[in-house]
Amino acid sequence: MATKREMLDQVQLHDALQSVNSHLKHEKGNLGLEIIQSQLQWLQDYASGKTFTGSKLKDIALGQLAMREVETLDMELAEKLYEIQSVVNEIK
């Protein structure tokens, strides 16, 4: 059985983070995107073993943020964030 870390798809996390970073180049100061960026970076660190505790999993809110901040901007990114949130909900 996969560990919690292994359930997170590192490629998907990387792709989502790259998309957010790209949007932030054009949306400087967008707090919602900055929060998404921070949460994705933490998840990436957790999945790769750079962060050892999963205590922040309960604070991940990518689904809500995607609905509020991303759907009108980039539906493909929003879908990725929903998928990531689904896995996070499973491993909390």
C-alpha positions in Angstrom: 0.0 0.0 0.0 1.3 3.5 -0.9 2.2 5.9 1.9 0.6 9.2 2.2 3.5 10.9 0.5 3.4 8.4 -2.4 -0.2 9.1 -3.0 0.7 12.7 -4.1 1.7 12.8 -7.7 4.9 14.9 -7.8 4.6 15.5 -11.6 1.1 16.8 -11.1 2.2 19.0 -8.2 5.1 20.4 -10.3 2.8 21.1 -13.3 0.3 22.9 -11.2 3.0 24.9 -9.5 4.5 25.9 -12.9 1.0 27.0 -14.1 0.5 29.1 -11.0 3.9 30.7 -11.3 3.2 31.5 -14.9 -0.1 33.2 -13.9 1.6 35.1 -11.1 3.9 36.7 -13.7 0.8 38.5 -15.1 -1.2 38.7 -11.9 1.4 40.2 -9.5 0.0 40.7 -6.1 -2.9 38.2 -6.5 -3.1 36.9 -2.9 -5.2 33.9 -3.8 -2.6 32.7 -6.4 0.2 33.3 -3.9 -1.6 31.2 -1.3 -2.1 28.4 -3.9 1.6 28.7 -4.8 2.6 28.4 -1.1 0.3 25.4 -0.6 1.6 23.6 -3.7 5.2 24.2 -2.7 4.6 22.8 0.7 2.8 19.7 -0.8 5.7 19.3 -3.2 8.2 19.4 -0.3 6.0 16.9 1.6 5.7 14.5 -1.3 9.5 14.6 -1.9 10.4 14.1 1.7 11.8 17.6 2.3 9.1 18.2 4.9 8.7 15.3 7.4 5.5 16.2 9.1 2.1 16.1 7.4 0.6 18.5 10.0 -0.3 21.1 7.4 -2.3 18.7 5.3 -5.4 19.8 7.3 -4.8 23.4 6.2 -4.7 22.7 2.4 -7.6 24.5 0.7 -6.8 24.2 -3.0 -10.3 23.2 -4.0 -11.9 26.3 -2.4 -9.1 28.6 -3.8 -9.5 27.1 -7.2 -13.2 27.8 -7.2 -12.7 31.4 -6.1 -9.5 32.4 -7.8 -8.7 30.1 -10.7 -11.9 28.8 -12.5 -12.4 32.0 -14.5 -8.7 32.4 -15.1 -7.7 28.8 -16.1 -10.1 25.9 -15.9 -7.4 23.3 -16.7 -5.4 24.5 -13.7 -8.6 24.5 -11.6 -9.2 20.9 -12.5 -5.6 20.0 -11.5 -6.1 21.7 -8.2 -9.4 19.8 -7.6 -7.6 16.5 -8.3 -4.8 17.4 -5.9 -7.3 18.5 -3.2 -9.1 15.2 -3.6 -5.9 13.3 -2.8 -5.2 15.6 0.1 -8.7 14.9 1.5 -8.0 11.2 1.2 -4.7 11.3 3.1 -5.6 13.9 5.9 
